[in-house]
Amino acid sequence: MSFLRDDIQVALQWLHSWALETLSHFQFVADHEVGVEVVALCGALATEREQLAGKLAAAIRDTGDLPAEPDPDREAVLQVQEQLSGIFAEHGSDAMLAYCRSREEAFLAQVRQEAGILEESEFRSLLSACQSSAELAVDRLQP
């Protein structure tokens, strides 16, 4: 393993990081019962995103790199999420879905940014899977 990552490794790391972040949001919503339909939707999106994150991690390993560990400050973010759950509970599932949708749109923007690097590589199909996943999630999270 090299200490310096090439462009493909960096692009895959970014996508993996975003996949983990959005997975975390879906799991958070699914774990905070805000309605059967919302829990089912976010649970299904979390399952799909977990599979995508696993494929991204495998692709990173295929390049000779290791998937980056989640940010050490992530624990602080999780604590903030727990505090925000009270606010979300007051405003219902619409606020939770809007937040998830905003994170999906950010993931989709990252996918599009990395497209220039990955679309001509052996990871083109994985890039396409990321884009399809994010687009589908954004559509499904519409009010």
N, CA, C and O of each residue as an XYZ file, in Angstrom:
572
protein
N       0.836     -1.173      0.000
C       0.000      0.000      0.000
C       0.884      1.241      0.000
O       1.816      1.355      0.797
N       0.587      2.143     -0.880
C       1.333      3.381     -1.004
C       0.789      4.418     -0.027
O      -0.376      4.371      0.368
N       1.639      5.337      0.348
C       1.185      6.414      1.226
C       0.446      7.496      0.447
O      -0.323      8.264      1.025
N       0.674      7.556     -0.854
C      -0.013      8.526     -1.696
C      -1.049      7.805     -2.541
O      -0.766      6.778     -3.157
N      -2.230      8.350     -2.560
C      -3.311      7.754     -3.350
C      -3.343      8.386     -4.730
O      -3.083      9.578     -4.892
N      -3.670      7.554     -5.734
C      -3.860      8.114     -7.067
C      -5.283      8.661     -7.179
O      -6.079      8.534     -6.249
N      -5.594      9.269     -8.322
C      -6.897      9.918     -8.498
C      -8.056      8.942     -8.351
O      -9.088      9.293     -7.778
N      -7.907      7.742     -8.850
C      -8.980      6.751     -8.760
C      -9.212      6.356     -7.306
O     -10.356      6.254     -6.864
N      -8.145      6.136     -6.570
C      -8.284      5.783     -5.160
C      -8.955      6.904     -4.371
O      -9.796      6.645     -3.510
N      -8.587      8.133     -4.661
C      -9.191      9.279     -3.966
C     -10.675      9.360     -4.305
O     -11.502      9.572     -3.418
N     -11.020      9.193     -5.578
C     -12.426      9.249     -5.993
C     -13.237      8.156     -5.308
O     -14.340      8.411     -4.826
N     -12.698      6.950     -5.263
C     -13.408      5.848     -4.605
C     -13.549      6.102     -3.106
O     -14.585      5.791     -2.517
N     -12.525      6.658     -2.496
C     -12.597      6.978     -1.060
C     -13.698      8.004     -0.793
O     -14.447      7.871      0.174
N     -13.799      9.033     -1.652
C     -14.848     10.037     -1.477
C     -16.227      9.401     -1.572
O     -17.097      9.653     -0.738
N     -16.416      8.577     -2.592
C     -17.723      7.945     -2.768
C     -18.046      7.016     -1.605
O     -19.188      6.960     -1.149
N     -17.048      6.293     -1.127
C     -17.239      5.401      0.016
C     -17.627      6.205      1.260
O     -18.529      5.817      2.001
N     -16.947      7.310      1.476
C     -17.250      8.170      2.620
C     -18.685      8.688      2.555
O     -19.398      8.671      3.559
N     -19.110      9.146      1.386
C     -20.473      9.636      1.228
C     -21.489      8.508      1.373
O     -22.557      8.705      1.954
N     -21.168      7.342      0.856
C     -22.085      6.206      0.996
C     -22.283      5.868      2.472
O     -23.402      5.586      2.900
N     -21.210      5.896      3.244
C     -21.321      5.629      4.682
C     -22.124      6.714      5.388
O     -22.919      6.425      6.282
N     -21.912      7.961      4.982
C     -22.647      9.049      5.628
C     -24.146      8.924      5.359
O     -24.958      9.035      6.278
N     -24.507      8.694      4.103
C     -25.932      8.593      3.797
C     -26.534      7.344      4.430
O     -27.687      7.363      4.861
N     -25.770      6.268      4.490
C     -26.224      5.063      5.184
C     -26.551      5.392      6.636
O     -27.574      4.957      7.165
N     -25.687      6.152      7.264
C     -25.894      6.535      8.658
C     -27.198      7.313      8.832
O     -27.929      7.096      9.798
N     -27.486      8.207      7.909
C     -28.717      8.989      8.004
C     -29.947      8.101      7.827
O     -30.935      8.244      8.548
N     -29.880      7.186      6.862
C     -31.014      6.287      6.656
C     -31.249      5.415      7.888
O     -32.389      5.204      8.300
N     -30.164      4.913      8.469
C     -30.297      4.084      9.663
C     -30.863      4.893     10.825
O     -31.682      4.393     11.596
N     -30.427      6.134     10.946
C     -30.912      7.005     12.013
C     -32.424      7.189     11.909
O     -33.142      7.060     12.901
N     -32.901      7.490     10.706
C     -34.334      7.697     10.520
C     -35.089      6.394     10.758
O     -36.137      6.390     11.404
N     -34.559      5.293     10.239
C     -35.229      4.005     10.419
C     -35.286      3.606     11.893
O     -36.226      2.933     12.316
N     -34.300      4.010     12.665
C     -34.257      3.667     14.088
C     -35.141      4.560     14.951
O     -35.430      4.220     16.098
N     -35.566      5.685     14.419
C     -36.410      6.619     15.170
C     -37.804      6.571     14.564
O     -38.124      7.288     13.616
N     -38.585      5.736     15.122
C     -39.902      5.454     14.561
C     -40.704      6.740     14.390
O     -41.142      7.368     15.354
N     -40.875      7.101     13.124
C     -41.623      8.313     12.799
C     -42.796      7.998     11.886
O     -43.439      8.900     11.349
N     -43.062      6.745     11.718
C     -44.138      6.312     10.839
C     -43.705      5.065     10.098
O     -42.555      4.950      9.673
N     -44.611      4.154      9.950
C     -44.295      2.859      9.358
C     -43.726      3.001      7.949
O     -42.743      2.345      7.604
N     -44.344      3.858      7.134
C     -43.894      4.008      5.751
C     -42.486      4.596      5.676
O     -41.664      4.152      4.875
N     -42.215      5.587      6.508
C     -40.893      6.229      6.505
C     -39.832      5.255      7.005
O     -38.741      5.182      6.440
N     -40.143      4.518      8.046
C     -39.197      3.535      8.575
C     -38.900      2.472      7.512
O     -37.747      2.085      7.322
N     -39.941      2.005      6.824
C     -39.746      0.991      5.780
C     -38.909      1.546      4.633
O     -38.008      0.867      4.140
N     -39.198      2.771      4.205
C     -38.449      3.392      3.114
C     -36.985      3.547      3.486
O     -36.104      3.136      2.731
N     -36.724      4.130      4.631
C     -35.337      4.369      5.043
C     -34.611      3.062      5.354
O     -33.405      2.955      5.131
N     -35.327      2.080      5.862
C     -34.711      0.769      6.084
C     -34.282      0.131      4.773
O     -33.194     -0.438      4.680
N     -35.135      0.226      3.763
C     -34.795     -0.330      2.447
C     -33.627      0.430      1.816
O     -32.726     -0.180      1.241
N     -33.644      1.761      1.923
C     -32.542      2.559      1.383
C     -31.240      2.273      2.125
O     -30.170      2.257      1.517
N     -31.325      2.049      3.430
C     -30.130      1.725      4.218
C     -29.537      0.386      3.784
O     -28.319      0.252      3.659
N     -30.391     -0.593      3.557
C     -29.913     -1.909      3.117
C     -29.200     -1.806      1.775
O     -28.122     -2.367      1.581
N     -29.826     -1.076      0.851
C     -29.227     -0.894     -0.477
C     -27.910     -0.130     -0.376
O     -26.933     -0.477     -1.039
N     -27.887      0.914      0.456
C     -26.676      1.727      0.577
C     -25.554      0.964      1.256
O     -24.382      1.170      0.941
N     -25.902      0.087      2.183
C     -24.891     -0.743      2.846
C     -24.221     -1.665      1.834
O     -23.009     -1.873      1.890
N     -24.998     -2.213      0.917
C     -24.436     -3.058     -0.141
C     -23.523     -2.248     -1.054
O     -22.448     -2.711     -1.437
N     -23.958     -1.033     -1.403
C     -23.141     -0.175     -2.254
C     -21.835      0.190     -1.550
O     -20.774      0.179     -2.174
N     -21.901      0.508     -0.275
C     -20.692      0.840      0.492
C     -19.736     -0.354      0.520
O     -18.519     -0.182      0.452
N     -20.289     -1.553      0.619
C     -19.446     -2.751      0.584
C     -18.752     -2.919     -0.760
O     -17.583     -3.301     -0.810
N     -19.456     -2.638     -1.845
C     -18.850     -2.717     -3.183
C     -17.766     -1.667     -3.351
O     -16.723     -1.930     -3.948
N     -18.017     -0.476     -2.822
C     -16.998      0.575     -2.890
C     -15.767      0.197     -2.074
O     -14.639      0.431     -2.509
N     -15.975     -0.382     -0.901
C     -14.847     -0.821     -0.073
C     -14.036     -1.897     -0.799
O     -12.805     -1.884     -0.767
N     -14.733     -2.822     -1.450
C     -14.036     -3.870     -2.210
C     -13.248     -3.265     -3.364
O     -12.126     -3.691     -3.638
N     -13.821     -2.280     -4.040
C     -13.123     -1.623     -5.149
C     -11.868     -0.912     -4.648
O     -10.822     -0.949     -5.297
N     -11.983     -0.267     -3.491
C     -10.818      0.403     -2.907
C      -9.723     -0.617     -2.622
O      -8.550     -0.365     -2.896
N     -10.105     -1.769     -2.072
C      -9.111     -2.820     -1.802
C      -8.493     -3.338     -3.102
O      -7.308     -3.670     -3.137
N      -9.297     -3.407     -4.172
C      -8.792     -3.859     -5.470
C      -7.709     -2.933     -6.016
O      -6.868     -3.362     -6.805
N      -7.722     -1.671     -5.604
C      -6.705     -0.727     -6.064
C      -5.431     -0.808     -5.219
O      -4.448     -0.122     -5.497
N      -5.460     -1.646     -4.194
C      -4.301     -1.771     -3.310
C      -4.354     -0.843     -2.116
O      -3.379     -0.725     -1.373
N      -5.481     -0.187     -1.926
C      -5.661      0.732     -0.807
C      -6.628      0.099      0.192
O      -7.207     -0.954     -0.078
N      -6.794      0.725      1.314
C      -7.770      0.295      2.313
C      -8.821      1.385      2.471
O      -8.495      2.570      2.411
N     -10.085      0.997      2.672
C     -11.111      2.018      2.901
C     -10.763      2.845      4.133
O     -10.329      2.317      5.157
N     -10.961      4.130      4.009
C     -10.670      5.022      5.133
C     -11.634      4.736      6.271
O     -12.803      4.418      6.054
N     -11.134      4.850      7.452
C     -11.974      4.701      8.634
C     -12.853      5.934      8.740
O     -12.451      7.020      8.321
N     -14.044      5.781      9.295
C     -14.876      6.969      9.497
C     -14.147      7.997     10.342
O     -13.295      7.666     11.165
N     -14.499      9.232     10.120
C     -13.898     10.360     10.825
C     -14.029     10.162     12.334
O     -15.111      9.838     12.824
N     -12.937     10.355     13.071
C     -13.003     10.195     14.528
C     -14.029     11.120     15.175
O     -14.557     10.808     16.242
N     -14.312     12.240     14.547
C     -15.298     13.171     15.084
C     -16.721     12.709     14.825
O     -17.680     13.366     15.229
N     -16.852     11.587     14.157
C     -18.173     11.050     13.826
C     -19.010     10.817     15.085
O     -20.225     11.012     15.071
N     -18.371     10.410     16.146
C     -19.099     10.186     17.394
C     -19.779     11.472     17.858
O     -20.910     11.439     18.343
N     -19.105     12.582     17.711
C     -19.714     13.862     18.094
C     -20.919     14.157     17.202
O     -21.934     14.668     17.675
N     -20.808     13.839     15.930
C     -21.922     14.053     15.006
C     -23.101     13.180     15.404
O     -24.247     13.628     15.363
N     -22.834     11.951     15.784
C     -23.916     11.070     16.208
C     -24.624     11.607     17.441
O     -25.842     11.482     17.569
N     -23.864     12.202     18.343
C     -24.478     12.794     19.522
C     -25.368     13.972     19.141
O     -26.440     14.160     19.715
N     -24.919     14.759     18.175
C     -25.742     15.875     17.704
C     -27.016     15.344     17.060
O     -28.095     15.906     17.248
N     -26.888     14.260     16.300
C     -28.067     13.656     15.685
C     -29.075     13.229     16.741
O     -30.280     13.423     16.582
N     -28.578     12.656     17.799
C     -29.476     12.233     18.871
C     -30.197     13.430     19.478
O     -31.382     13.354     19.806
N     -29.476     14.528     19.623
C     -30.107     15.727     20.162
C     -31.131     16.287     19.184
O     -32.170     16.809     19.591
N     -30.834     16.177     17.896
C     -31.755     16.683     16.884
C     -32.990     15.810     16.741
O     -34.008     16.253     16.208
N     -32.907     14.576     17.211
C     -34.070     13.694     17.071
C     -35.297     14.281     17.758
O     -36.423     14.067     17.310
N     -35.088     15.012     18.830
C     -36.201     15.678     19.495
C     -36.835     16.729     18.600
O     -38.059     16.852     18.547
N     -36.009     17.480     17.901
C     -36.524     18.489     16.977
C     -37.269     17.814     15.834
O     -38.363     18.240     15.461
N     -36.669     16.751     15.272
C     -37.317     16.038     14.179
C     -38.660     15.459     14.629
O     -39.632     15.464     13.873
N     -38.701     14.970     15.842
C     -39.940     14.376     16.350
C     -41.052     15.414     16.394
O     -42.217     15.106     16.145
N     -40.675     16.651     16.714
C     -41.673     17.721     16.760
C     -42.213     18.063     15.377
O     -43.387     18.403     15.231
N     -41.360     17.973     14.369
C     -41.749     18.384     13.018
C     -42.144     17.204     12.139
O     -42.535     17.402     10.988
N     -42.052     16.018     12.642
C     -42.505     14.846     11.918
C     -41.517     14.328     10.890
O     -40.381     14.791     10.784
N     -41.992     13.361     10.148
C     -41.144     12.650      9.205
C     -40.730     13.509      8.015
O     -39.699     13.240      7.398
N     -41.510     14.535      7.677
C     -41.157     15.373      6.529
C     -39.788     16.014      6.706
O     -39.000     16.082      5.762
N     -39.504     16.485      7.924
C     -38.210     17.112      8.185
C     -37.082     16.091      8.079
O     -36.008     16.401      7.562
N     -37.319     14.890      8.560
C     -36.290     13.850      8.495
C     -36.018     13.462      7.044
O     -34.864     13.304      6.646
N     -37.075     13.310      6.263
C     -36.907     12.933      4.859
C     -36.243     14.052      4.069
O     -35.429     13.787      3.185
N     -36.581     15.288      4.377
C     -35.949     16.423      3.687
C     -34.452     16.452      3.962
O     -33.652     16.728      3.069
N     -34.081     16.163      5.207
C     -32.659     16.135      5.541
C     -31.950     15.001      4.800
O     -30.867     15.196      4.248
N     -32.556     13.831      4.789
C     -31.969     12.701      4.057
C     -31.848     13.033      2.567
O     -30.845     12.707      1.931
N     -32.863     13.675      2.025
C     -32.840     14.042      0.612
C     -31.697     15.019      0.331
O     -31.022     14.911     -0.692
N     -31.484     15.964      1.233
C     -30.396     16.931      1.028
C     -29.036     16.235      1.044
O     -28.137     16.618      0.296
N     -28.880     15.225      1.886
C     -27.614     14.484      1.933
C     -27.451     13.626      0.677
O     -26.340     13.457      0.175
N     -28.558     13.091      0.176
C     -28.510     12.315     -1.075
C     -28.122     13.202     -2.247
O     -27.342     12.798     -3.109
N     -28.670     14.411     -2.275
C     -28.320     15.344     -3.342
C     -26.837     15.697     -3.279
O     -26.194     15.867     -4.315
N     -26.295     15.808     -2.072
C     -24.862     16.066     -1.914
C     -24.040     14.859     -2.372
O     -22.990     15.019     -2.994
N     -24.521     13.648     -2.061
C     -23.847     12.428     -2.534
C     -23.865     12.395     -4.059
O     -22.850     12.082     -4.682
N     -25.003     12.714     -4.665
C     -25.121     12.722     -6.119
C     -24.167     13.749     -6.731
O     -23.558     13.485     -7.768
N     -24.033     14.904     -6.103
C     -23.085     15.917     -6.581
C     -21.658     15.380     -6.533
O     -20.869     15.632     -7.443
N     -21.323     14.643     -5.481
C     -19.986     14.052     -5.373
C     -19.782     12.998     -6.450
O     -18.704     12.914     -7.038
N     -20.802     12.195     -6.715
C     -20.716     11.187     -7.775
C     -20.416     11.872     -9.102
O     -19.544     11.429     -9.850
N     -21.127     12.936     -9.391
C     -20.916     13.660    -10.652
C     -19.533     14.281    -10.713
O     -18.923     14.349    -11.780
N     -19.041     14.731     -9.575
C     -17.695     15.305     -9.536
C     -16.634     14.249     -9.829
O     -15.649     14.531    -10.511
N     -16.829     13.041     -9.319
C     -15.847     11.972     -9.516
C     -16.001     11.278    -10.864
O     -15.163     10.457    -11.235
N     -17.058     11.598    -11.598
C     -17.315     10.937    -12.881
C     -16.173     11.142    -13.866
O     -15.825     10.225    -14.610
N     -15.594     12.322    -13.877
C     -14.495     12.586    -14.795
C     -13.311     11.653    -14.593
O     -12.580     11.357    -15.538
N     -13.127     11.199    -13.390
C     -12.007     10.312    -13.077
C     -12.391      8.843    -13.292
O     -11.607      8.064    -13.835
N     -13.585      8.477    -12.869
C     -13.955      7.056    -12.847
C     -14.634      6.540    -14.117
O     -14.630      5.333    -14.358
N     -15.221      7.427    -14.940
C     -15.993      6.914    -16.067
C     -15.142      6.230    -17.130
O     -15.668      5.436    -17.909
N     -13.879      6.506    -17.183
C     -12.992      5.845    -18.150
C     -12.121      4.776    -17.488
O     -11.129      4.327    -18.063
N     -12.505      4.376    -16.272
C     -11.720      3.377    -15.546
C     -12.482      2.060    -15.469
O     -13.605      1.942    -15.959
N     -11.858      1.093    -14.854
C     -12.504     -0.201    -14.650
C     -13.661     -0.111    -13.658
O     -14.401     -1.079    -13.483
N     -13.823      1.033    -13.012
C     -14.868      1.225    -12.008
C     -16.072      1.996    -12.560
O     -16.888      2.509    -11.794
N     -16.179      2.073    -13.870
C     -17.276      2.783    -14.527
C     -18.636      2.246    -14.081
O     -19.552      3.022    -13.811
N     -18.768      0.914    -14.004
C     -20.060      0.337    -13.608
C     -20.383      0.661    -12.143
O     -21.551      0.835    -11.794
N     -19.378      0.742    -11.303
C     -19.597      1.118     -9.904
C     -20.017      2.580     -9.804
O     -20.883      2.925     -9.000
N     -19.411      3.430    -10.611
C     -19.820      4.831    -10.670
C     -21.278      4.928    -11.093
O     -22.049      5.690    -10.511
N     -21.650      4.164    -12.097
C     -23.036      4.152    -12.572
C     -23.988      3.668    -11.474
O     -25.088      4.199    -11.317
N     -23.556      2.663    -10.723
C     -24.375      2.155     -9.621
C     -24.559      3.225     -8.546
O     -25.644      3.355     -7.980
N     -23.511      3.987     -8.265
C     -23.616      5.070     -7.283
C     -24.598      6.131     -7.763
O     -25.437      6.608     -6.999
N     -24.481      6.493     -9.035
C     -25.370      7.516     -9.569
C     -26.817      7.039     -9.560
O     -27.713      7.782     -9.159
N     -27.048      5.823     -9.991
C     -28.410      5.274    -10.003
C     -28.981      5.197     -8.593
O     -30.145      5.531     -8.367
N     -28.168      4.760     -7.655
C     -28.604      4.641     -6.265
C     -29.012      5.995     -5.705
O     -30.070      6.127     -5.091
N     -28.170      6.998     -5.918
C     -28.464      8.330     -5.390
C     -29.692      8.934     -6.066
O     -30.542      9.520     -5.397
N     -29.788      8.795     -7.388
C     -30.944      9.337     -8.098
C     -32.236      8.671     -7.635
O     -33.246      9.343     -7.427
N     -32.203      7.362     -7.476
C     -33.377      6.632     -7.012
C     -33.767      7.079     -5.596
O     -34.946      7.279     -5.302
N     -32.774      7.230     -4.735
C     -33.058      7.653     -3.364
C     -33.661      9.057     -3.346
O     -34.620      9.308     -2.616
N     -33.110      9.972     -4.139
C     -33.658     11.329     -4.194
C     -35.117     11.282     -4.654
O     -35.974     11.958     -4.085
N     -35.391     10.483     -5.679
C     -36.776     10.344     -6.170
C     -37.701      9.771     -5.098
O     -38.813     10.259     -4.897
N     -37.227      8.732     -4.416
C     -38.065      8.074     -3.404
C     -38.284      8.938     -2.170
O     -39.259      8.747     -1.441
N     -37.383      9.887     -1.932
C     -37.484     10.752     -0.755
C     -38.278     12.025     -1.033
O     -38.409     12.873     -0.150
N     -38.803     12.169     -2.238
C     -39.626     13.349     -2.563
C     -40.917     13.302     -1.749
O     -41.474     12.231     -1.507
N     -41.385     14.482     -1.330
C     -42.627     14.505     -0.531
C     -43.855     14.116     -1.365
O     -44.970     14.086     -0.845
